[in-house]
Amino acid sequence: MVIVIIAILASLILLNIDGVDQRKAMQAREFLILDLKKINKEATDQSRILALATRSATDVTPFTYQVLQYQQQSNQRIIQEDKKWQPYAEFPVRTLPEHVMFNVEAKDWNEQTGTNQDLISQQAPKLIWLGNGEAKPVTIQFYFEQQPVGEPIEVDHLGNINENE
């Protein structure tokens, strides 16, 4: 009888530990949603072109994301490719919990009126707030140990964030 009770308690503890990691992934998702809203507001209020940049996890570093600001260099004769997108000082680099990551997938967007190749080319970040209230539309899916967590987060062309749970 004692062995059965110990086995039941051990299984409950293991299930609870696994649930903690899942909760951390959901909490990271909620923090990203808050960050997206903050970035959208900052880009619109300050008329800045901001982008979300991610860095995948490696064996020694966790998954991180940060905000970059576009530095227009039209007044310089030689454009330096590595200087176009600079870290935005008002927003620190965020680190996700272990085994948690997200994927940003670009959605179809009619950029016929756009002429700045730095913002609309394939090399540009997938999620950009253009400073006028608009954004490049994307879908963001969170993952914990390669399994989807929550519903996808959608950012539309007007910068609205749809966070269906």
Summary of the structure (lengths in Angstrom):
residues: 165
radius of gyration: 19.8
end to end distance: 42.1
largest distance: 81.7
contacts: 418
relative contact order: 0.18
helix: 32%
strand: 28%
